[in-house]
Amino acid sequence: MNKIILNEKELPKKWYNINSDLPVPLPEPKNPEEKDNISKLPQMFSSGVLEQEMSMERWIKIPKEIREIYKRIGRPTPLFRAKGLEEMLDTPARIYYKREDYSPTGSHKLNTAIAQAYYAKKDGAERLTTETGAGQWGSALSLACSLMGLECKVYMVRVSYNQKPYRKTIMQIYGAEIVPSPSTDTEFGRKILKENPEHPGSLGIAISEAIEEALQNEKAYYSLGSVLNHVLLHQTVIGLELKKQLEIAEETPDILIGCVGGGSNFGGTILPFVKDKIDGKLDCEFIASEPVACPTLTQGEYRYDYGDTAGMTPLLKMYTLGHDFIPPSVHAGGLRYHGMAPQIALLVKENIVKARAVSQKSVFESGVKFAKAEGVIPAPETCHAIKVAIDEAKECKKTGKEKTIVINFSGHGLLDLQGYEDYLTGTLPENNK
């Protein structure tokens, strides 16, 4: 079976909330000393997503309006068998990839962008502010706001703003306003630029700028593309569909792999499978692949830290490199984040999820192999997952084991061709250090 396609009637009707099934309770957000950042949350987020953020209900209904838009943007997405890659690697492993690049903006990000825009509109908001790294999230929220009749302001990390100009074009087509971060539009951005006019930016800084603007506008909410519980909740449509598709293929996954920056696409893929593993019903490895240049899970500390650089968010218990960490300017801009989704961090701490760091050159090499074998050009972020999958498939060749390996193909790389050009011409740094 080369591909498994679900019909629209099989689209999940509920999102899955892992909070009630975690092996230990998720540590709650905290206020920093002498600040009350938690009290600002209702000014930053819609009531709908705040309720989901704190919910302990296992299943949360997906509103009909959101489900209808999901169908319009291509959900359910297909699951493909990577037979070309299997043949190239001469491996006994069976490799599958979930095609989240099928969305109009080319990645998984629309799954939560639509939901967040829906709940903001329901609350009477007129505008959403956000950050973006590589531009996949910014593109998704720009489209979601267009569909919901909302204004959208995107603070795009400066190095990605310069590396990926056509992401900016896509956001502008959808009607969004985009500025490079750090910017002169906010007090915090101006402070950073005064200290370093050539600052490359970071997701932490861009988050701070987007929050600052949202807090100053009573008709605006802030929208985050990863990390938080409600974001991973919305992304569980990926894993829920995947479960059905693997059943149709009569496959049981031995390894599930996704790239991680903040944790949303990886979480959306694995969370519906986690309880089965905890209950002993599934023997599956969950592998989170991150850049060597931003090794949050493999080298970070598990502690409370801010989600942004300015310290405007509550403190979250997560693996972190420090909220003032500025990652090297690797092409995988969506993975240049200092922290990690608390849910994913806890699962790593409990040894349910494994983390692996891979180098920039190796991920582009893997992306080229995948493109030659399967015809699809992966985003640099997605290449991190593909690199680990190739390593695991090679190990299967050594041992002779016939494992089922599943990749979340989180996004295509058709707007990341400069990175591929640098790789092909030999000018790509190992990790941009």
C-alpha positions in Angstrom: 0.0 0.0 0.0 1.7 3.2 -1.2 -0.6 5.7 0.5 -3.5 5.6 2.9 -6.1 8.3 2.5 -8.9 8.8 5.0 -12.2 10.4 3.8 -13.6 13.6 5.3 -16.0 11.7 7.5 -13.0 10.2 9.3 -11.6 13.6 10.3 -11.3 13.6 14.1 -14.3 15.2 15.9 -12.3 15.8 19.1 -8.8 16.8 20.1 -6.9 14.6 22.5 -5.6 16.2 25.7 -2.6 14.4 27.2 -2.8 16.2 30.6 -5.0 13.6 32.2 -2.8 10.7 31.0 0.7 12.0 31.8 2.7 9.7 34.0 3.1 12.5 36.6 1.2 15.8 36.9 2.4 18.6 34.6 4.1 21.3 36.7 1.9 24.4 36.7 3.1 27.8 35.4 4.5 30.2 38.0 4.9 33.9 38.5 8.5 35.2 38.7 9.4 37.1 41.9 7.7 40.5 42.3 5.7 40.0 39.1 2.2 38.8 38.3 2.6 37.6 34.7 -0.2 35.0 35.0 -2.8 37.8 35.6 -2.0 39.2 32.2 -2.9 35.9 30.4 -6.6 36.9 29.8 -5.3 40.1 28.0 -3.0 38.0 25.8 -5.1 35.0 24.9 -8.8 34.3 24.1 -10.9 32.6 26.7 -11.3 29.6 24.5 -7.6 28.7 24.3 -7.0 29.6 28.0 -9.7 27.2 29.0 -8.0 24.5 26.9 -4.6 25.4 28.3 -5.7 24.5 31.8 -8.1 21.7 31.0 -7.8 18.2 32.4 -10.5 16.7 30.1 -9.2 13.9 28.0 -11.2 14.8 24.9 -12.1 18.3 23.7 -14.7 18.8 21.0 -13.5 20.4 17.8 -16.2 23.0 16.8 -18.0 22.3 13.6 -16.8 25.5 12.1 -13.1 24.5 12.6 -13.7 21.0 11.2 -15.2 22.5 8.1 -12.2 24.6 7.5 -9.9 21.7 8.2 -11.6 19.9 5.4 -11.2 22.9 3.1 -7.4 23.0 3.7 -6.9 19.3 3.0 -7.5 17.3 6.2 -7.3 14.5 6.7 -3.8 14.4 5.2 -2.4 11.3 3.6 0.1 8.8 4.9 2.7 7.7 2.3 5.0 4.7 2.3 8.5 5.8 1.4 9.3 2.8 -0.8 11.8 4.8 -2.8 13.8 5.7 0.3 13.6 2.1 1.5 15.1 0.9 -1.8 17.8 3.5 -1.7 18.9 2.5 1.8 18.4 -1.2 1.0 16.8 -1.6 4.4 14.3 -4.1 5.8 12.6 -1.3 7.6 9.2 0.0 6.4 9.2 3.8 6.4 6.1 5.9 6.3 5.6 9.7 6.3 2.6 11.8 7.3 2.1 14.6 4.7 1.5 17.7 6.7 3.0 19.7 3.8 -0.4 19.2 2.0 -1.8 22.3 3.7 -2.1 25.5 1.6 0.8 27.1 3.6 3.0 24.0 3.4 3.1 22.8 7.0 1.2 21.5 10.0 0.9 25.0 11.5 -2.6 25.6 10.2 -4.1 23.0 12.5 -3.7 25.4 15.5 -3.7 28.7 13.6 -7.3 28.1 12.5 -8.4 27.2 16.0 -6.7 30.2 17.7 -8.1 32.6 15.1 -11.6 31.1 15.6 -11.6 31.5 19.4 -10.1 35.0 19.1 -12.9 36.0 16.7 -15.5 34.5 19.0 -14.2 36.7 21.8 -14.6 39.8 19.7 -10.9 40.4 18.9 -10.0 42.3 15.7 -6.3 41.6 15.6 -3.7 38.9 16.3 0.0 39.4 16.9 2.6 36.7 16.7 6.2 35.7 16.1 7.6 33.5 13.4 11.0 31.9 12.8 11.2 30.2 9.4 7.8 31.8 8.4 5.7 28.6 8.4 3.8 29.7 11.5 3.5 33.3 10.3 2.1 32.1 7.0 -0.4 29.9 8.7 -1.7 32.5 11.1 -1.9 35.1 8.2 -4.1 32.7 6.3 -6.2 31.8 9.4 -6.7 35.5 10.2 -7.8 36.2 6.5 -10.3 33.3 6.7 -11.7 34.7 10.0 -11.7 38.4 9.1 -8.9 39.4 11.5 -5.9 41.6 11.2 -2.5 40.0 11.6 0.9 41.4 12.7 3.9 39.1 12.4 7.3 39.7 14.1 9.6 37.6 12.0 13.1 36.7 13.3 15.5 39.0 11.4 17.8 36.3 10.2 14.9 34.3 8.7 13.3 37.5 7.4 16.5 38.0 5.3 17.0 34.3 4.5 13.5 33.5 3.4 12.0 36.6 1.6 9.2 34.7 -0.1 7.7 33.6 3.3 7.2 37.3 3.8 5.5 37.6 0.4 3.1 34.8 1.3 2.1 36.5 4.5 1.5 39.8 2.6 -0.6 38.0 0.0 -2.9 36.9 2.9 -3.0 40.5 4.2 -0.6 40.4 7.2 1.8 43.0 8.2 5.4 41.7 8.7 8.3 43.3 10.4 11.8 41.9 11.1 12.5 41.3 14.8 14.0 43.0 16.7 12.1 45.9 15.4 11.6 49.6 16.1 7.8 49.0 16.6 8.2 48.0 20.3 10.0 49.3 23.3 11.8 45.9 23.8 12.8 45.8 20.1 14.3 49.3 20.3 16.2 48.3 23.4 17.8 45.3 21.7 18.6 47.3 18.5 20.2 50.0 20.6 22.6 47.4 22.1 23.2 45.7 18.8 21.9 47.3 15.5 22.8 44.1 13.6 21.1 41.7 16.0 20.0 38.5 14.1 17.0 38.1 16.4 15.5 35.0 18.1 12.1 33.5 18.6 12.3 34.6 22.3 12.8 38.3 21.2 10.0 38.1 18.6 7.6 36.6 21.2 8.4 39.5 23.5 7.6 42.0 20.8 4.3 40.4 19.8 3.2 40.1 23.5 4.1 43.7 24.1 1.9 44.9 21.2 -1.0 42.7 22.2 -1.0 43.9 25.8 -1.2 47.5 24.6 -4.2 46.9 22.3 -7.5 45.8 23.9 -8.8 44.5 20.6 -5.8 42.3 20.0 -4.7 38.9 21.3 -1.3 37.2 21.1 -1.1 33.9 19.3 1.7 31.3 19.8 2.6 28.7 17.2 4.1 26.1 19.5 5.1 25.2 23.1 1.8 25.7 25.0 -0.6 22.9 25.9 -3.5 24.2 23.7 -1.2 24.4 20.7 -0.1 20.7 21.0 -3.8 19.8 21.7 -4.9 21.3 18.3 -2.0 19.4 16.6 -3.2 16.0 17.8 -5.4 15.7 14.7 -2.1 14.5 13.1 -1.6 11.6 15.5 -5.3 10.7 15.7 -5.5 10.4 11.9 -2.2 8.6 11.8 -3.5 5.9 14.3 -6.4 5.2 11.9 -4.1 5.1 8.9 -1.6 2.7 10.5 -4.5 0.4 11.4 -5.6 0.4 7.8 -2.1 -0.4 6.7 -2.0 -3.2 9.4 1.1 -1.6 10.9 2.2 -1.1 14.5 4.8 1.7 14.8 8.2 0.8 16.2 9.6 4.3 15.9 7.8 7.6 15.6 10.0 10.6 14.7 9.5 14.4 14.5 11.6 17.5 14.5 11.4 19.7 17.6 11.8 23.4 18.1 8.9 24.2 20.5 7.4 20.8 20.2 4.1 21.2 18.3 4.4 18.9 15.3 6.2 16.2 17.3 3.7 16.5 20.1 0.7 16.4 17.7 2.1 13.2 16.2 3.1 11.2 19.3 0.7 12.3 22.1 -2.2 10.1 20.9 0.1 7.1 21.2 1.7 7.9 24.5 -1.0 6.4 26.8 -0.7 3.1 24.9 3.0 3.0 25.6 2.6 3.9 29.3 -0.1 1.2 29.6 2.2 -1.4 28.0 0.0 -1.8 25.0 2.6 -0.3 22.5 6.3 -0.9 22.3 7.4 2.2 20.4 10.3 4.6 20.5 9.4 8.3 20.3 12.4 10.3 19.0 12.6 14.1 19.0 15.2 15.4 16.6 16.7 18.9 17.2 19.6 20.9 15.8 23.1 20.6 17.3 23.1 24.4 17.1 20.1 24.7 19.5 20.2 21.5 21.6 17.4 22.3 24.1 16.5 18.7 25.0 20.0 17.2 24.7 21.9 19.9 26.6 19.4 22.1 28.3 18.4 22.2 31.9 15.0 21.0 33.2 13.8 24.0 35.2 11.5 26.9 35.3 12.2 29.6 32.7 10.5 32.3 30.7 9.0 31.5 27.3 10.3 34.8 25.9 13.5 36.9 26.2 12.0 39.9 27.9 10.4 37.9 30.7 6.8 38.8 30.0 5.4 35.2 30.1 4.8 33.1 33.2 7.6 30.7 34.2 7.2 27.3 32.6 8.9 24.0 33.7 10.7 22.8 30.7 14.1 22.0 29.2 15.8 25.3 28.4 19.0 26.8 27.2 18.1 30.0 29.0 15.6 32.6 27.8 18.5 35.0 26.7 20.1 32.3 24.5 20.6 33.4 20.9 20.9 30.4 18.6 23.3 30.4 15.6 21.7 31.4 12.3 20.9 27.9 11.0 18.4 27.6 8.1 15.9 25.6 10.2 14.6 28.8 11.7 11.5 27.1 13.2 13.8 25.1 15.5 15.8 28.0 16.9 14.0 28.2 20.2 15.6 28.2 23.7 12.8 26.2 25.4 10.5 23.2 24.9 6.8 22.4 25.3 6.3 21.5 29.0 4.4 18.3 28.0 7.3 17.1 25.8 9.9 18.1 28.3 8.1 16.1 31.0 7.9 13.1 28.7 11.7 13.4 28.1 12.3 13.7 31.8 10.3 10.5 32.4 12.3 8.7 29.7 9.2 8.1 27.5 10.6 10.3 24.7 14.2 10.2 23.5 16.0 13.3 22.1 18.7 13.4 19.4 20.7 16.4 18.1 21.8 16.4 14.5 24.1 18.7 12.5 23.1 21.2 9.8 25.0 19.6 6.9 23.7 16.1 7.8 20.1 17.2 7.7 20.4 18.8 4.3 22.2 15.7 3.0 19.3 13.7 4.3 16.8 16.1 2.7 18.5 15.7 -0.7 18.4 11.8 -0.4 14.7 12.0 0.5 13.9 14.3 -2.4 15.8 12.0 -4.9 14.0 8.9 -3.6 10.5 10.3 -3.0 10.3 13.4 -5.1 9.3 15.7 -2.2 11.6 18.4 -1.0 11.5 18.6 2.8 11.8 21.8 4.9 15.1 22.1 6.8 13.1 21.5 10.0 11.6 18.3 8.6 15.0 17.1 7.4 16.0 16.7 11.1 13.3 14.0 11.4 14.4 12.4 8.1 18.0 12.3 9.2 17.1 10.3 12.3 14.8 8.0 10.3 17.6 7.3 7.8 19.9 6.5 10.7 17.4 4.1 12.2 16.7 2.4 8.8 20.5 1.9 8.4 20.6 0.3 11.8 17.8 -2.0 10.7 19.9 -3.1 7.7 22.8 -3.9 10.1 20.6 -6.0 12.5 18.2 -7.4 9.9 15.2 -6.2 12.0 12.0 -5.2 10.1 10.9 -2.2 12.0 8.1 0.2 11.1 9.4 3.8 11.1 7.0 6.8 10.9 8.1 10.3 10.2 5.9 13.4 10.6 6.6 15.2 7.4 5.9 18.6 9.0 6.5 20.8 6.0 7.9 21.2 2.4 11.1 23.0 1.6 10.1 24.8 -1.6 10.7 28.2 0.1 14.0 27.1 1.6 15.9 26.6 -1.5 18.7 29.0 -0.5 19.7 26.5 2.2 19.8 23.7 -0.3 21.7 25.9 -2.7 24.3 26.5 0.0 24.5 22.8 0.7 24.9 21.8 -2.9 27.6 24.5 -3.6 29.6 23.5 -0.5 29.1 26.9 1.3 26.8 25.7 4.1 28.4 25.9 7.5 28.2 22.8 9.7 26.1 24.5 12.4 26.5 28.3 11.7 28.7 28.7 14.8 
